[in-house]
Amino acid sequence: MVVTRPTRYRDTLQAHYTASTPIVEYMTSRLVPRDEDRIWEPCAGDGDLVDGVLAVSPNATIRLSELDENAVHGLVSKYRETNIDIHHEDALEVGSNPLFDQGISFSRIVANPPYGAYQTPQRRRRLQAQFPKLYVRDTYGVILFHCLDLLDAGGRLVFIIPDTFLWLNRHEFLRRRIFKTTTIEELALFPSKFFPNVNFGYSGLCIISLTNSAPANDHEFQLLNNFQSVEALVSCVESCSDWKCNVSMFTQLEIASRKKCDLHIVNHAIALCDRATESLGDHAEIRTGFYSGNDVRWVRRKDGTVPRSKKFSNVDFNKVAVSNPTLDGISGEQHFIPIMRGGAFPYHKPTHWYVDWSREAVTEYRRKGKNPARFQNSSYYFRDGIGVPMVASTRLTGALLEKRLFDQGIVGVFPASPRLLYYILGFLNSSIATRLIRQINPTANNSANYMKRLPFVIPTAGELAFIDPLVERAIIQSCKGIQLDGRLTKQINSFYDSVWLDLTNAAEQTDEPEPE
């Protein structure tokens, strides 16, 4: 039996209109529009940003592009000025027609592009062909990149977009274009709730202001954050020092030279010691796990006490395998095997879930053609390693896989040397690891690509001899189902702090509160 997934609503426009006077006022001040400018608003919406531009430069030539037909009708009714040219069009098509758009460019571009909009597979393929190195599923990134192509040399661009473009792996190519070929003047970061009736759980927002010119070697831009309210943006419009936010300076080409060209915003920078020159991915294989394609059909819970298991049936323990499974599946009645799924447990995670591993089931998981199952990274199934939940919780945790299968909600970490197993396990449960992964990716995602980038220190024999017994004690306590001893947790955290951190800056290395 194949259970089809319910069809969900997919918004192909997904706009969050800039109906906020302080945001409009701030963005207009950074755009510095002039009457002689040719200005483009590629995602005009209700015209909020256009109103801000007209208030400063009523005679500028402005082109408005809007994909939503209803919004276009509203713009036509709203604006009667002859210097405003309204088009019902896809912004990504502007400038791409050699017959009609030859030489089109703009001296100013301002936008609040849509983000999170659904794009059909056909459109994604077309965009991927047009922008082969971009992550095209995020509409805003493609629009921003395209606008840079249409911006005059020395022209100014002001965009409001999710702040995750500053560090997520998938936006590396976009960052390189921005940091290497334009001069960033300012980044303003603020929570999404500054938009009326909007509050994203996964990111904040960023207003990026730049000019289309190569950055000088010593160019610094300012980053504004920690605004107390949306009205605090207005304080930055005036040229004075009384700005109601934090102001930090960054050297642009230093960021452009980074391996991932990423910019992480943390309250306290983490000063690592000289030994932290390698990454966890250099000393461990880090892999995403298995997915059955239909967990309700194939997966069983231990019993009704398992959290978030209402839709699942209890496993029949008479059908749980007693021998080690293989990748080909198990014959006979005892064909359910333990599988580690998401949920934060330090050091040891009890088995709450079992999956059908009969030969028939495995054949279905591995079936060629259109198949929702993912039999991925199978050479790492049933191996000793560490399972880290993909979805972030308050702190990073890792638990021994103990040769269990692990699903796609778990990132499997497999040390290159067995001698590193306890050392890495302790590190992944330490407070410094939590701080480092949040610095790499502040969103709710501990994916394999981010785990690989965790700074790593190769241990000495003496360090292994010290930490291994402590981690073993933590495993034993966790196996007994008791809360970890606070003194033991503090010892482990102190050890990894002493190995990873530059202790000359110890006064600035504030740690997390220890559990009682």
N, C-alpha and C positions, 0 to 999 in steps of 0.2 A: 504494500500500500504506500503510495506517495502522497504526502500531505502538502498541498500547495500553500505558499505563504500568502497572507492577506495583502491585497494591493493597498499601498499607502499613498497618501496625497503627496504629490511632487510639485513644488512651486518652481516654475521655470523662470520667474522674474526675481523673486526673493529680495525685494528692496527694503531698506530701512531708511525712510526719508529723513532729511536733515531738518526736522521741524524743531530746531533749538536755536534760539537767537544767539546765545553765547558762542555756540560752535560755529555758526555762520559768520559772526563778527570776527572771531579769531581767524578762520580760514581766509576770509577776505583780506584781513590785514597782512597775512603772509603771501597772498597772491600779488598784492600791490598792483591792482589793475589800473590801466591808463586809457584815456579816450582813444588813443591811436592803436590800441591793441586789437588783435584778432583772437578772440577767446572762444574756447570750446568747452562745453559741458557735455560729456559723452553719455551721461546717465541722468537726464534732467529731472525726472520724477515730477514733483509738484512745483519745481522752480525755486526752491528755498535758497539754494546757493546763487542762482541768477539774481534774485532780489538783493542779495548782499552785494553783488558786483555792481548792479545798476545804481545802488545807493551811493557808490563811490565814483563810478565812471559811467554815467548814463548814456554816453555817446560811443562807447566801445562797440565794435562789431562782434556779435555773439552768435555762435551756432549751437543750437540745442539738438541733441540726438536722444531719442527715447524709443524703446522697443514696445512698450505697453501702449496699445492703441487708445485706451481710455485716458491715459495720462497725456497723450498727444492732444486729444480733444480739449482737455483742460488747459494745456499750455497755449493753444491757439486762441481760446477764449480769454485767457489772462493777459497775453502780451499782444499789443497792437503796434508796438514800435517798429519802424522800418529797419532798424539796425539789428533786429533779432530775427534770425533765420531758423525756423523750426522744422525738423525732419523726423518722420516716422521711419526709423532705421536702426539697424544693428550697428553699434559703435565700432565693432571689429571689422565691419565692411568699409568704414570710412577710410579713404586713402588707398584702398586695395584695387580700385578699378582704374586701370591705366588710361582709359578713354575719357572718363569724366572727372577723375580725382587727381590727375597728374599734377605734381608739385604742390599739393595741398599741405599746409602746415599751419601752426598756430603759435602765437607768442606767449599765450597764457592758457593753461588747462587746469580746470578745477573739477573735482568729482567726489561723489560718495557712491562708488559703484556697488552693484549687488554682490552679495556673498552668500554662499550656501545654496545657490540656485541649482535646480536639477538640469542636467544637460543629457540629451539622448545619446546613446552610443554612437549614432551617426555623426552628430555634431562634435562629439569628443574626437572622433577619428579625423574629422576635417580640421579641427583646431590643432591636433597633434601634428598633422602634416604642415600646417602653417607656422606653428611654433614648436619645433621638434624637441627642444630641450626644456620646455616649460611644463610645470604641473598644471594641466589645463582644466582639471575638475574644479579648481577654485577660480570662479569667474573674475574676481577682482584682480588676481595676479596677471591674467592674460590682458585685461583691459589696461592695467597700469603699464605693462610692457609695451603694448601697442601705442599708447599715448606717448611714451618716450620716443618712439619712431616718428611721431608727427609733431614733436615739439621743436620749435626753432632753436638754433644755436644761441645760447644765452637766455632762452625763454624760461619761464617759471612754471612749475607744476605744484599743486597742492591737492593731496588725496587723503581721504579718510578710509582706513582699511583695518582689518583685524591685526593685532600686534604680533600674532604668531608667525608672520612672514619673516620676522627678525631672527628666528632660530630654527624653525622646523626644517628638517632635511629636504623635504620636497620643494622648498622654495629657494634652494641654494643658487640655482641659475639666475633667478630673478634678483637675488641679493647681489650677485656678482655684477650684473648689469648696472644696478643702482650705485653700489659703492665704488666701482672702478671707473665709471664713465660719466657720472654726474656729480655735482657738488651739493651735498646735503647741507641745508642750512639749519634745520631744526626737526626734531621728532618730539611730538607731544603724546604721551601715553596716559590713558584714563579709562576708567571702567565703562563697560557698555551701558550701564544703567543711566549714564548721562544723556543717552537718547531717551526721549519720552516713550514709555511703555516697552522698553527693550532691556533685557538683562541676559547676556550669554553666560553659561556656566563654564565654557571652555576657553574663553579668551577675553582680553580687553580690546581696546581700540587704539589706533595710532593715527595721528595726522602727520604726514610726511610732507615737508616743504623743501624743494630742491630747485636748482637751476641746471640747465642742460649745458654743462661745461665740465671739462676734466678737472678733478680736484687737485689743488696744489699739494706738494709733498707734505707740507706741515699743516694742511687745513684741518681745523677742528670744527665740529658741529655741536650744538647743545641739545641735550635731551631733557625734557621737562616731564616730571611725573609726580605722583603723590598729591594730586589736586584734591582738595577737600570737598569740592562741589563743582558743578558745571559752570557756575558763575565765576569761579576762580580763573577760568580761561580768559575772561575779559580783562583781568589784571595784566595779562601778558600782551595785550594789544598796545598799551602805552609803552614808550621807551623809558622805562624807569626800573629801579632795582627792587621795587616793592611787589614782586611777583609772588602770588600765593601758591607756590609749588616748590619742589626741589629742582635744582638745575645742575646737571652734570655735563662735563665736556669729554668728547671722544675724538681721537685722531682717526680720520676716515680711512686713510690708507693702511693704518695698522689693522683695522678690522678687515679690510679687503684682503690682507695678506694671510689671514687665519685659514686654517685648513678647510673649514666649512663656511667661512665668511659670515659667521654668526655673531649676533650681539645679544647677550643675556643681561637682563636687568635684575639684579639681586640687591637686597638691602645691605648685605655685608659681603664683599668679595672674599672668596676663599683663597687664602695664600697657601699654596702647596709647596712642599719641600723640593729640593733639587732632584730627589730620587723619583718623583712622580712624573716621569717623562714618557711612559708608555700607557697603553689603553688596555682595558679588560679584554677587548676583542683580540689583542695580541697574544693572550695567554689562555683563552678559552673559546670554544665554539659556542655561539649564541644563536639559538634557533627557535622558530615559532612551531607550535605543535599541530596535532591532528584535529580534524573536524569531521564528524560523522555525516554532515549534511542534513540531519533531522534528529536532533538529540532526544526529543520526546519519544521517538520510535526506538532508538538504539540504546539509550543510556538509562540506567536505573540508579535510584538513590539507595543509600543504606537503610534509612527508615524515615518516618515523618518528621523527625527532629532536625533534619538537614535544612539549613536556611535556603530560601528561594527555590524550593523544590516542589511546590504545590502541584505542578502539571505532570510530575514524574511518578512512575510506579516504583514500588519497593523491589529490590533484587531478591530473587530466590537463592538463598545461600547454598542450597544443594546444587545450584548450577554455576557456582563460582569455581574457576579453574584452580587446581592445586599444583599444576606443573607450569614451567616457564613457557610463555607463548612465543610463537614465531611470527614473522611477517606474513606467512601464508594462512594464518588462522588456526583454529582448533577444531578437531573433529570430536563428536560426542556431546553429551549433555552438559558437561562442565565447561562452558565456553564464555562465561563472563569474567572479565579481568579488571583489576583496579585501574582507575584513571584519575589523575590529578587535574582538577578544574580550578577556576579562580577563587579568590578569597585569601585574606592575609593571615598567614600563620608563620611565626618565626621558627626556624630550625627544623621542626618536624610538623608535618601536616597529616592528620589522621585520614584514612581512606573513607570518604563519604560517598564516592561514586564508582560505578562499574559500567563497563561498556560491552556490548555484544561483540565477541571476537571469533564467532564461528566462521568456518570457511565461507559460508554463504554471505555472511555480513561483510567480511573482508573483500570478497569478490565485488560486492556492491560498492564499497568504499573506493575501490580501485578501478571501477568501470570507466572505460574510455568514453569520450564524447561529452555531451552536456551533463554535468554531474555536480551537484552542490557540495559533495564531500571533498575534503582536501586531505589526501594521503601524503602530506608534505614532510620533508626531512625525515623520512622513515628510517634511515640508517642510525638515527639517534633515539629511536624508540627502545625502551626496556634497558636503558643504560644508566649507570650511576651518574648523577649530576645534581643540579639545583634548580628548583622551579620557582620562578618569580612571577607574581600576578601581573598581567598586562595592565589592568586598570589600577591606577595609583590609589593608595589609601593615605592615611596620615603620615605613615612612614614606609620606606621601602622594606620589604621582607623577602626572605628566601627560605625554602624548606627542601630537605633532601628528597630527591625523586624516588630513591630506593627501587630503581628499575621499573617503576610504574610508567604506563603510558601517560603523556601529558597533552592536554588539548590546546586549542589556539588561544585560549584565555591565559595561558601560561607561557612565559619565555623560559626555555630550557638553557641552562648555562652548564657547559661541559668542559671542565679544566683540562688543559693540555697534559698536565701531569697529575696523577692521583695524589701526590704529596700536597697539591694546592687546594684540595677539595675543602677541607675544614677552614683553611685560611680565607678562601673566597667566600665560603658560607658565612663566616663571621663578619667579613667586610660588608656583605650585602644586607646584613641585619644591623649594621652600625649606624650611628647618627650621622657620621660624615658622609656615608654613601647616600643617605636620604638628601642631604644638602647638595651634594654634587649632582645627583640626577635631576633635582629641581632646578639647578642652575643650567643644566644642559637642555631640559625641556620642562618648563613650568606647568604644562597642561597635564590632564589626567590620563597620561599614556606612557607606560614603561616599555615601549616596543623594543624589539631586538636591536634596531639601528641606533637607538639612544643608549641602550645598555652597553653596546660595544664601545662607546666613547667615554665610559667612566674612566677617569685617571687610575692608573694601576702602579703599585710599587712592588717590585720583585723582593720577596722576603729573604732574609738571611737564615741560616740554619738555626741560629739562636732565637730568632723571632718566631719561627715555626714551633720550636720546642716550647716557647712560652705560651703561644696562643692556642695551639691544638688542644691541650687539656681543658682550657676554659670553654672552648666551643663544644667539646665533648660533654662537659657538664651541662651546658645549655641545652644540648640535644636530649640528654637524659631527663632533665626537668620538663622539657616540652613533651617528650614521649609519655610522661606520667600525667600530663594534662594539668599541671600546676603552673601558676604564674611564675615567670622567671624571677629569680632572686635579684632584687634591686642592686645589691652590691656586685653581683656577678656581671650584670648588664653594664654597670659603671666601669668595671675593670676592662671589659671588652671594648667599650667606647673609648676609654682612655688610651688603650693600646693602639687602636687604629688612628686616633688623633695624633699620637706621638709618631707614628710611621708616615702618615700622609701629609701632615701640616708642617708649615714653616713656623717652628716654635719661637722664632725671633719676633713674630707678630702674634704671639699667643694671647695677648690681652684683647686682640680684636676677634679672636676665634670663638665667638659665643656659641655654646652648644645648646642642644635641645634639653628641656627638663627631663631628668631621669624619672622612670616609673617608681612609684613607692613600693 
